[in-house]
Amino acid sequence: MGMMMRRLILCGLSLLLLALPAAAQQKLVFATDWRAQAEHGGFYQALAAGLYKARGLDVTLRQGGVGMDPQQLLAAGAIDAAMGSNGYFTLNLVEAGAPVVTVAALFQKDPFILMSHDRPDVNSLADMKGKPISIGDPSVHTIWRYLKSRYGYEDAQIRKYTFNIAPFLVNKQAIQQGYATSEPLTAIKAGAKPKVFLLADYGYLSYAATIMVRKQLADQKPEVVRAFVEASIEGWKQYLNGDPSAANALIKRDNPEMDDETLAYARSKMIEYGLVESGDALQQGIGAMTPERWDAFTKQMVELGIYKPGIDWRQGVDFRFLPKP
């Protein structure tokens, strides 16, 4: 074959390659557990920085809100993946027999708190025994039962929490539930001096901000799940340790009610309390989960009567997609 002919063939191949479409990216819909906020920052950072795209994924972040239940959407197969607010999501889906698995836990600590005013008679969770506490309906049958068992709280202490902080602000004896990343700032901006008690620092074992996926996706396209987990973990590293501005811009785009002060406060508290980078994550990396922790949490919840004996968390947890430490 002459030199000219070889050049013509190579040129033709080059033109053919240019004409071929780029490899289609795998579409994936990930539902968060509430409206866009800093507590979703790592996912938005992965989107903003092109971390999902670089791994062949076309990810849509679908923000949650009133009336949207990611557990039900996953169980029904309406979405590919979702963020679990806490460990109850995983066990609820196991109990329901739903084909869903939890593949990573971005928060080593659940951000759930009890919050009081700055008062001398309340310096620990134990000090709240016998005092009125505002608790939301979703927490009455879960976290409240943990508090009753651990500290001897009684149902007579419950005051209905409607997710409006106004009653707390006007009553200096009030105690209420909240999240370390949000309610204290609202109280501070209104002139209060809240005391914050993070349940995770008192032995409450639930993971939070978990990644849950359809079991079918995990089994049939494990490379897709692995790519999503890896990109999300890198997104959280960047969001907490780098410049969060690109992610915050996307958060504010999806949730125009979000402001820079709230985003900065929540991010600072995630760092201060070690919600993401603490515990097993210090040795095994962000997203870490362990069988020992799931065993302990499940045992704790069974002993409280929240789940029946024999519930097997292993039916709803898959460790294959976590990076090797």
C-alpha positions in Angstrom: 0.0 0.0 0.0 1.4 3.4 -1.0 2.0 6.3 1.3 -0.8 8.3 -0.3 -3.3 5.5 0.1 -2.4 5.0 3.8 -3.0 8.8 4.4 -6.4 8.7 2.7 -7.4 5.7 4.9 -6.3 7.4 8.1 -8.0 10.6 7.1 -11.2 8.7 6.4 -11.1 7.0 9.7 -10.5 10.3 11.5 -13.6 11.8 9.8 -15.6 8.8 10.7 -14.7 9.0 14.4 -15.6 12.7 14.4 -18.9 12.0 13.0 -19.8 9.4 15.6 -21.8 10.6 18.6 -20.1 10.7 22.0 -20.9 7.8 24.3 -24.3 8.4 25.9 -24.2 9.3 29.5 -26.2 7.2 32.0 -29.1 9.2 33.3 -29.8 9.0 37.0 -32.4 10.9 39.1 -31.4 11.4 42.8 -34.0 12.8 45.1 -32.9 14.7 48.2 -34.9 14.7 51.4 -35.9 18.4 51.5 -35.6 21.6 49.6 -32.1 22.4 48.4 -29.8 23.4 51.3 -26.2 23.2 52.6 -27.0 19.7 53.9 -27.1 18.6 50.3 -24.0 20.6 49.4 -21.7 17.7 48.4 -24.2 16.5 45.9 -24.6 19.9 44.4 -20.8 20.3 44.4 -20.4 17.1 42.4 -22.9 18.5 39.9 -21.3 21.9 39.7 -17.8 20.6 39.4 -18.7 18.1 36.7 -17.7 15.2 38.9 -20.8 13.1 37.8 -20.3 14.0 34.2 -16.6 13.0 34.3 -17.8 9.5 35.4 -20.3 9.1 32.6 -23.4 10.2 34.5 -26.1 12.6 33.6 -27.4 13.3 37.1 -30.6 15.2 38.0 -30.9 16.3 41.6 -34.6 16.5 42.5 -35.2 18.4 45.6 -37.7 17.2 48.2 -40.4 19.1 50.0 -43.8 18.8 51.6 -45.6 15.7 50.3 -42.6 14.2 48.6 -41.5 10.9 50.2 -38.2 9.5 48.7 -38.8 6.2 50.5 -42.1 5.7 48.6 -40.7 6.9 45.3 -37.8 4.5 45.5 -40.1 1.6 46.6 -42.4 2.3 43.6 -39.5 2.5 41.2 -40.3 6.1 40.3 -36.7 7.3 40.8 -33.2 5.7 40.7 -31.8 6.9 44.0 -32.6 9.0 47.0 -31.1 10.5 50.1 -32.2 8.9 53.4 -32.6 11.4 56.2 -31.5 8.8 58.8 -31.2 5.1 59.5 -34.9 4.6 59.9 -35.3 5.0 56.2 -33.2 1.9 55.6 -34.9 -0.2 58.2 -38.4 1.0 57.1 -37.7 -0.2 53.6 -36.3 -3.5 54.8 -39.5 -4.0 56.9 -41.6 -3.2 53.9 -39.7 -5.7 51.7 -38.8 -2.9 49.2 -36.1 -3.7 46.7 -33.8 -0.8 47.9 -30.3 -0.8 49.3 -28.3 1.8 51.2 -24.8 2.1 49.7 -23.2 5.0 51.6 -23.7 7.2 54.6 -22.4 10.8 54.0 -23.2 11.9 57.6 -21.6 9.9 60.3 -23.7 11.9 62.8 -27.4 12.6 62.6 -27.8 16.4 62.9 -30.9 16.0 65.1 -30.7 18.2 68.3 -32.7 19.3 71.3 -32.3 23.0 71.9 -33.0 25.1 75.0 -32.4 28.7 76.0 -29.3 29.5 78.0 -30.6 28.4 81.4 -28.7 27.1 84.4 -30.9 24.0 85.0 -30.3 22.5 81.6 -26.8 21.4 80.8 -27.3 17.9 79.3 -30.1 15.7 77.9 -30.6 14.1 81.3 -31.4 17.5 82.7 -34.5 17.7 80.4 -36.3 14.9 82.1 -39.7 16.1 83.3 -39.6 19.4 81.3 -41.9 20.2 78.4 -40.3 19.5 75.0 -41.7 20.4 71.6 -41.4 17.3 69.3 -42.7 16.9 65.7 -45.1 14.1 64.9 -42.5 12.2 62.8 -40.1 12.0 65.8 -42.6 10.9 68.4 -42.4 7.2 67.3 -38.7 7.2 66.7 -36.2 9.5 68.3 -38.6 10.3 71.2 -38.7 6.6 72.1 -34.9 6.5 72.2 -35.0 9.5 74.6 -37.6 7.9 76.8 -35.5 4.7 77.0 -32.2 6.4 77.6 -33.2 9.3 79.9 -36.6 8.3 81.4 -38.6 11.0 79.5 -42.3 10.6 79.6 -45.0 11.3 77.0 -46.5 14.0 79.3 -43.5 16.2 78.4 -44.4 16.3 74.7 -45.6 19.5 73.3 -46.5 19.5 69.6 -43.9 21.1 67.4 -45.3 22.6 64.1 -41.9 23.5 62.7 -42.5 27.1 63.7 -39.8 28.5 66.1 -42.0 31.4 67.3 -43.3 29.6 70.5 -39.7 28.8 71.5 -38.6 32.5 71.1 -41.3 33.8 73.4 -41.0 31.2 76.1 -37.6 31.1 77.9 -38.4 27.7 79.4 -39.1 26.1 76.1 -37.1 23.2 74.7 -37.6 21.9 71.2 -36.2 19.6 68.5 -34.3 20.9 65.5 -31.2 20.3 63.4 -27.7 21.6 64.4 -27.4 23.2 61.0 -30.6 25.3 61.0 -32.8 26.1 64.0 -30.1 27.5 66.2 -29.3 30.2 63.6 -33.0 31.1 63.4 -33.0 31.5 67.2 -29.8 33.6 67.2 -31.1 35.9 64.5 -34.1 36.6 66.6 -31.9 37.5 69.6 -32.0 34.2 71.5 -29.0 32.4 73.0 -29.7 28.7 72.3 -28.0 25.8 74.0 -27.6 23.0 71.5 -27.5 19.3 72.4 -26.5 17.0 69.5 -28.0 13.6 70.1 -25.2 11.9 68.2 -22.8 13.1 70.8 -24.9 11.3 73.5 -24.8 7.8 71.9 -27.5 8.1 69.3 -26.2 5.8 66.5 -28.2 6.7 63.4 -26.4 7.5 60.2 -27.8 10.3 58.1 -27.7 11.7 54.5 -27.5 8.1 53.2 -27.5 7.2 49.5 -30.2 4.7 48.7 -30.6 3.0 45.3 -32.9 0.6 43.7 -31.6 -2.9 44.2 -32.1 -3.6 40.5 -29.8 -0.8 39.6 -27.1 -2.0 42.0 -27.2 -5.5 40.7 -27.5 -4.8 36.9 -25.4 -1.6 36.7 -23.0 -1.7 39.6 -20.6 0.6 37.7 -23.2 3.3 37.6 -23.8 3.1 41.4 -20.1 3.0 42.1 -19.6 6.1 39.9 -22.4 8.0 41.7 -21.0 7.1 45.1 -17.4 8.1 44.2 -18.4 11.4 42.7 -20.7 12.2 45.6 -17.9 11.5 48.1 -15.5 13.7 46.2 -18.2 16.4 46.0 -18.5 16.4 49.8 -14.7 16.6 50.2 -14.7 19.6 48.0 -17.7 21.3 49.5 -16.4 21.1 53.1 -12.7 21.7 52.4 -12.7 23.9 49.3 -14.7 26.7 47.8 -18.5 26.0 48.1 -19.6 28.9 46.0 -20.5 27.0 42.8 -22.6 24.4 44.7 -24.3 27.2 46.7 -25.2 28.9 43.5 -27.0 25.8 42.3 -28.7 25.4 45.7 -30.0 28.9 45.5 -31.1 28.3 41.9 -33.2 25.4 43.0 -34.4 27.0 46.3 -34.6 30.8 45.8 -35.5 31.2 49.5 -32.1 30.0 50.6 -29.6 32.8 51.5 -25.8 33.0 51.9 -25.9 33.4 55.6 -27.9 30.2 56.2 -25.7 28.3 53.8 -22.5 29.5 55.5 -23.8 28.7 59.0 -25.0 25.2 58.0 -21.7 24.4 56.3 -19.7 25.7 59.4 -21.7 23.5 61.7 -21.3 20.4 59.6 -17.5 21.0 59.9 -17.6 22.0 63.6 -19.7 19.0 64.7 -17.9 16.6 62.3 -21.2 15.5 60.8 -19.4 14.2 57.7 -15.8 13.8 58.7 -15.7 11.9 62.0 -16.0 8.4 63.4 -15.3 5.6 60.9 -14.9 8.2 58.1 -11.6 9.4 59.6 -10.0 6.0 58.8 -12.2 4.6 56.0 -13.1 7.8 54.2 -16.3 9.9 53.7 -19.4 7.7 53.2 -18.1 4.9 55.5 -20.5 2.4 57.0 -19.7 -0.6 59.1 -21.6 -3.8 60.0 -20.9 -3.2 63.7 -22.6 0.2 63.6 -25.7 -1.1 61.7 -25.9 -4.0 64.1 -25.8 -1.7 67.1 -28.3 0.8 65.7 -30.8 -2.0 64.7 -30.5 -3.6 68.1 -31.1 -0.3 69.8 -34.3 0.2 67.7 -35.5 -3.4 68.2 -35.1 -3.0 72.0 -37.2 0.1 71.8 -40.0 -1.8 70.0 -39.7 0.3 66.9 -39.0 -2.8 64.8 -39.7 -6.4 65.4 -37.0 -8.8 66.5 -35.4 -10.6 63.5 -35.4 -7.6 61.2 -32.3 -8.0 59.1 -30.6 -4.7 58.2 -28.3 -6.7 55.8 -31.3 -7.0 53.4 -31.1 -3.2 52.9 -27.4 -2.4 53.0 -24.8 -3.0 50.4 -21.1 -2.2 51.1 -19.8 -3.0 47.6 -19.7 0.5 46.4 -17.7 2.2 49.2 -14.1 3.1 48.3 -11.4 0.9 49.8 -9.8 2.7 52.8 
